[in-house]
C-alpha cells in the first residue's frame, strides 16, 4: 500500500486495511513527545490487535523521508533478546551443597523497556525455563554459575527455583550485593501495540544482576537456619493459639479471604490492563502482588492452625 500525506500527518501503508475486521480500528499514541501514533485493529480471523499503519505528526517535524527511515529501522529483521529484571530470595543453604534461591522470574504486564508479557505466553514459557543456565550479567556460557531447577506459574507470576554453584557468587548473594535476576529469551514473532508483545519465547537463560528492574520492589535476603526447638510440651500451633487468646486486636479485623475477594473485584482482567498506559498497568501489578501475598498469608495461617 502507498504512503499517504495530509496537512497534519504522514501515514504509512505497510498493511492493507481490507485485511482487518471492520469497526475494530482505533488510534493509539506510541510516542507523544516525538509525535508517533498507530492505527490498530483486529486482523480477519484473529481476536488480538495488530498495527495497521503508523501516523507521523508533521507538527513534530516529520517528513516522508525520515518517517520511512524510522519505519525501515523498526522493521529491519533482527534477533533480539528480551529480558525482565526481578528480585529473588535465598531459599536455603546447606554446607558443601549449592545455594538455592527462589523468586519471581517474570510477571504479566508491561516491563520498563515496554515489553508486554501476556498470561498465555508466560504459562507456555514456564516449562522452557526449567534447566536454563544461570549467568552473571548475561555473559557467555563460560561464566555459567548455576541453573534453574524448577518453575511454577500462578496465573500472575512465573516463579522459579535455582541453584548457584559458584561459592564467590553465593557469598555476594548472602551479603546482599546481588539481589535480582534477569530472565532472557529469544522470540519467534513480535507485535507492536503500545509496546512490544513477544510470542513464542524460547532459548531461555537467567542471569544474576545488581541493578533492580522494578525500583519500587524491596527484597530481603534470607538464610534458612535450623529453627530452635520450642520448650517441651509446647508446639508452634499451641504458642500461636495462646497468643491469640491473650492479644486481642485493638481494631476491628477483616478476614483475609474477604480482602482478597474485594481486591479481585476491582482489578480488571489482563486484556483490559493491556489497553491501558504504563502507570495504571504498574498499579494493577502492585495490586496483584498484594493479592498474591495475602493468599500466601492465608495458606500459612491454615497450615499453622493444623
C-alpha positions in Angstrom: 0.0 0.0 0.0 1.3 3.5 -0.8 2.2 6.0 1.9 -0.3 8.9 2.3 0.0 12.5 3.5 -2.5 15.0 4.9 -2.0 18.5 6.2 -1.2 17.1 9.7 0.1 13.5 9.3 2.2 11.1 7.2 0.5 7.7 7.1 2.5 4.5 6.5 1.0 2.0 4.1 2.6 -1.3 5.0 -0.6 -3.2 5.6 -3.9 -3.4 3.6 -6.9 -2.1 5.6 -9.0 -4.8 3.8 -7.1 -7.5 5.8 -8.6 -6.2 9.1 -12.1 -6.5 10.6 -14.3 -3.5 10.1 -15.2 -1.5 13.1 -12.2 -2.6 15.2 -9.8 0.3 14.2 -8.7 2.7 16.8 -5.7 5.2 17.2 -3.2 4.9 20.0 -0.2 7.1 20.9 3.2 5.4 20.8 5.4 8.4 21.5 3.7 11.7 22.3 6.9 13.6 22.5 8.1 12.5 19.0 4.6 12.7 17.5 4.1 9.0 16.6 0.8 7.3 16.7 -0.5 4.0 15.3 -3.8 2.7 13.9 -4.5 -0.7 15.4 -7.2 -3.2 14.5 -8.1 -6.9 14.6 -6.8 -8.9 11.6 -9.5 -11.0 10.0 -9.8 -14.4 11.8 -8.0 -13.2 14.9 -9.1 -11.7 18.2 -5.8 -9.9 19.0 -5.0 -6.3 17.9 -2.2 -5.6 15.4 -0.8 -2.4 13.9 -2.4 -1.5 10.6 -0.4 1.7 9.9 1.7 4.4 11.6 0.9 8.2 11.8 3.7 10.7 12.0 2.9 14.3 13.0 4.2 17.0 10.7 4.0 19.4 13.6 6.8 17.5 15.2 9.0 17.9 12.1 8.3 14.6 10.4 8.9 14.3 6.6 8.1 11.4 4.3 11.8 10.6 4.0 12.7 10.4 7.7 9.3 8.7 8.5 10.2 5.9 6.0 13.7 5.7 7.5 12.2 5.3 11.0 9.8 2.6 9.8 12.6 0.6 7.9 14.8 0.7 11.0 11.9 -0.5 13.2 11.0 -3.4 10.9 14.5 -4.4 9.9 14.8 -8.2 10.7 17.0 -8.6 13.8 17.4 -11.1 16.5 16.5 -9.5 19.8 16.9 -10.9 23.3 14.2 -9.9 25.7 14.7 -9.7 29.5 12.9 -8.7 32.6 14.7 -8.0 35.9 13.1 -9.0 39.1 14.2 -9.7 42.7 14.8 -13.1 44.4 15.2 -14.5 47.9 17.6 -17.2 49.2 15.7 -20.4 49.9 18.3 -22.4 51.8 22.0 -23.0 52.2 23.4 -26.4 53.1 27.2 -26.7 53.7 29.1 -28.2 50.7 25.9 -28.0 48.6 24.7 -25.4 46.0 23.0 -22.3 47.3 19.3 -22.4 46.4 17.4 -19.3 45.6 13.8 -18.7 44.6 11.7 -15.8 43.4 9.6 -14.3 40.6 11.2 -14.7 37.2 8.5 -12.8 35.1 5.2 -11.2 35.7 2.3 -10.3 33.3 2.1 -6.7 32.1 4.5 -4.2 30.7 8.1 -4.1 31.7 10.3 -1.0 32.0 11.6 -1.5 28.4 8.0 -1.7 27.1 7.9 -5.4 26.6 4.3 -6.7 27.2 4.1 -10.3 28.6 0.8 -12.0 28.3 -0.5 -14.7 30.7 -0.7 -17.2 27.8 2.9 -16.6 26.8 4.3 -16.8 30.3 2.4 -20.0 31.0 3.8 -21.6 27.8 7.2 -20.3 28.7 7.2 -21.8 32.2 8.4 -25.2 31.3 11.1 -23.8 28.9 12.8 -22.0 31.8 13.5 -25.3 33.7 17.2 -26.4 33.3 18.1 -23.0 31.8 21.6 -21.8 32.7 22.2 -19.1 35.2 24.9 -16.5 34.2 26.4 -13.3 35.7 25.1 -10.2 33.8 24.1 -12.2 30.6 27.6 -13.1 29.7 29.0 -16.2 27.9 28.4 -19.9 28.8 31.9 -19.9 30.2 30.6 -17.8 33.1 27.7 -20.1 33.9 27.4 -20.3 37.7 24.1 -22.3 38.2 20.9 -23.5 36.7 17.1 -23.2 37.1 15.7 -26.4 38.7 12.0 -25.7 38.9 9.3 -23.2 37.9 5.7 -22.5 38.9 3.0 -20.4 37.2 0.3 -18.9 39.5 -1.7 -17.1 36.8 0.1 -13.8 37.5 3.7 -14.5 38.2 6.2 -17.1 36.9 8.2 -18.3 39.9 11.4 -20.2 39.8 13.9 -22.1 42.0 17.6 -22.1 41.0 20.9 -23.5 42.3 24.1 -21.4 42.5 27.3 -23.5 42.4 29.9 -20.7 42.5 30.9 -20.0 46.1 32.1 -16.5 45.4 28.8 -15.6 43.8 26.8 -17.3 46.6 28.7 -15.2 49.2 27.8 -12.0 47.3 24.1 -13.1 47.4 24.3 -13.7 51.2 25.8 -10.3 51.8 23.1 -8.6 49.7 25.5 -7.4 46.9 23.4 -9.3 44.3 19.6 -9.1 44.8 17.9 -9.5 41.4 17.7 -11.8 38.5 17.1 -11.1 34.8 15.4 -13.6 32.6 16.2 -13.5 28.9 14.7 -15.3 25.9 14.5 -15.1 22.1 11.2 -14.9 20.4 9.6 -16.1 17.2 7.4 -13.2 16.4 6.6 -9.8 18.0 3.6 -7.4 17.8 3.9 -3.6 18.3 0.8 -2.4 20.2 1.5 0.3 22.8 4.7 -1.6 23.4 6.3 -4.9 22.2 4.4 -8.1 22.6 6.7 -11.1 22.0 5.3 -14.5 21.0 6.9 -17.9 21.0 9.6 -17.3 23.7 12.4 -19.9 23.6 16.2 -20.3 24.3 15.7 -19.2 27.9 18.5 -18.1 30.3 18.7 -16.3 33.6 21.3 -14.0 35.0 22.2 -12.6 38.4 22.3 -8.8 38.2 22.9 -5.9 40.6 20.5 -3.3 39.2 16.8 -3.8 40.1 14.3 -3.8 37.2 11.5 -2.7 39.5 12.7 0.2 41.8 9.5 0.1 43.9 10.2 -3.5 45.0 12.1 -4.2 48.2 13.7 -7.6 49.0 15.1 -9.5 51.9 17.9 -11.9 51.6 17.1 -14.8 53.8 19.3 -17.7 55.1 17.4 -20.7 56.3 18.8 -21.7 59.7 17.6 -24.6 61.8 14.8 -23.4 64.0 15.3 -23.5 67.7 13.3 -26.1 69.4 10.3 -25.0 71.5 10.1 -25.9 75.2 8.9 -29.4 75.8 5.2 -29.8 75.6 4.7 -26.6 73.5 4.1 -26.9 69.8 4.2 -23.9 67.4 0.4 -24.1 67.0 0.0 -24.1 70.8 2.0 -21.0 71.1 0.0 -19.3 68.3 -3.2 -20.3 70.0 -2.1 -18.8 73.3 -1.0 -15.6 71.8 -4.4 -15.3 70.0 -6.2 -15.7 73.3 -4.1 -13.1 75.2 -3.5 -10.5 72.5 -6.9 -9.2 71.4 -7.0 -6.9 68.4 -7.3 -3.2 69.2 -9.3 -2.5 66.0 -11.9 -4.5 64.1 -10.4 -7.1 61.7 -11.4 -8.3 58.3 -10.9 -11.9 57.2 -8.1 -12.3 54.6 -10.4 -14.1 52.3 -12.8 -11.1 52.3 -10.0 -8.7 51.5 -8.8 -10.9 48.6 -12.3 -11.0 47.2 -12.7 -7.2 47.4 -9.4 -6.7 45.6 -10.2 -9.3 42.9 -13.5 -7.3 42.2 -11.7 -4.1 41.4 -8.7 -5.4 39.5 -9.6 -5.7 35.8 -8.6 -8.7 33.7 -5.3 -8.7 31.8 -7.0 -7.8 28.4 -8.3 -4.6 29.8 -5.0 -3.9 31.6 -3.1 -4.2 28.3 -5.1 -1.4 26.8 -4.0 1.0 29.5 -0.9 3.1 29.8 2.2 2.2 31.8 1.1 3.9 35.1 -2.3 2.1 35.6 -0.6 -1.2 34.5 2.0 -0.8 37.2 -0.8 -0.1 39.8 -2.6 -3.3 38.8 0.7 -5.2 39.0 1.2 -3.9 42.6 -2.4 -4.9 43.5 -1.9 -8.4 42.1 1.3 -8.7 44.2 -0.7 -7.7 47.3 -3.4 -10.3 46.4 -0.6 -13.0 46.0 0.9 -12.1 49.4 -2.5 -12.2 51.1 -3.1 -15.7 49.6 0.3 -16.9 50.9 -0.6 -15.5 54.3 -4.0 -17.2 54.2 -2.3 -20.6 53.3 0.3 -20.1 56.0 -2.5 -19.4 58.5 -4.3 -22.6 57.6 -1.1 -24.6 58.0 -0.4 -23.1 61.4 -4.0 -23.9 62.6 -3.4 -27.6 61.6 
